[in-house]
Amino acid sequence: MSMTIQQAQQHVHKWIKKYGVRYFSELTNMALLTEEVGEVARIVSRTYGDQSFKKTDKGKKLEEELADVLFVLICLANQTDIDLTILR
């Protein structure tokens, strides 16, 4: 499915209202974003770097972790009224 950034922001907002009830606090979402970026870093360092995979890394997929980063980033943008389509 292809969508614009604006559509993605709207989609996430609708999902939060339907399934999540509300957004987590900005501080909680910042912590979640940091955690998700760490998971991306772990996969990249093991796939393209010098580290080897551990048993706990099995089944982790880069595309899924990147999607998690994007989701939380969009949540932060939505709850702080930031339109990600505006470039400065």
N, C-alpha and C positions, 0 to 999 in steps of 0.2 A: 504494500500500500504506500503510495506516494502522497505526501501532503506538505503544505507550506509550513513555515515556522509559526505563522499566525494560527493556522488550523491546528497545529500541534498544541499550541497554548490553550486553545479552546477545548480540544479533545481531553487534555489533562484536567482542565477545570471541571468539565462535565463528569469525568471519571471520579475525581475527588468527591464531588457532590453526591454521586450515586453510591459509590462503594466506600469511600474513605470518610464520609460525613463532613470532615473539615481538614484543613491543612494542619500539619504539625507546625510548631512554632518555627520561626526563622532560624533560631539557634539550633534546634533539633535538625532541621533540614540541612543546615550548614555542616553539622557533624555527619549526617547521612551522606552528603555529597563527598566529603572527605573520605569516608569509608569506601564508597563506590569507586572513587578515583584510585584508591589504594588497591582495590581488587583488579582494576584495569592494569595498574602498574605491575602487579604480581604476574598476571598472565603475559604481558609484553616482555617482562624481564626473563621469564622462563621460556617463552617461545623464540624470542629474538636475541636474548642476552646470554649470559654465561651461567645462569642458575638453572638447576634441574627441577622438574616437577616433583611435588610431594603427593602422597596419597590424598591429602585434603584438597589438592588442586584438581583432581580428576573430575571431569564433567563440567568444569567451568568453561564457558565460551566467551570469547572476546566480544562478539556482537551483542550478546545478552548483557554483559557488564557495561558496555558503552551505552546501550539503551537505558540501563538503570541510571547512569550518570546524566543522560539527557533528561530523563523523567524528573529527577530531583532538581536539576538546574531549572527546568521549566516551572516546577512548583515554586521555587524561590522567586523566579521572575514574576509569576502570577500574583503571589501573595504580597509582593512589594510594588505592584503596579508598574512593572517594567515590560515594555513592548520590545521583545527581542528582535523584531524586524527593523528597528531603527538603528542604523549604524552611524557612528560619530567619527 
